[in-house]
Amino acid sequence: MKAVLKRAGFELLAVQESTICCGSAGTYSILQPGLARELRDRKLKHLQLPEPEVIATANIGCLTHLNTASEIPVVHWLNLLEAG
């Protein structure tokens, strides 16, 4: 995903803790909503810090979960390619 977006001309910003889960994985969001919100908020803090125009993801679960609290639009990365 990253390499394709770079080749398409998108600027990718560095994000701290880029590998942490957003909280929508498995059954977190259903069975442990508090934990899911904590993970989501932690992930969003790091994703929004460099002030991107948009947040791209390859996971539809992450997209949906992050969009519930993000001030910045969260989109599927293929939508960026389609629009670009």
Protein Blocks (a to p, Z undefined) as FASTA:
>chain_A
ZZmmmmnopacdddehklbcehlgcjlmmmmmmlmmmmmmmmmmmmmmnopabdcdfbfk
lmmmmmmmpcbdcddfklmmmmZZ
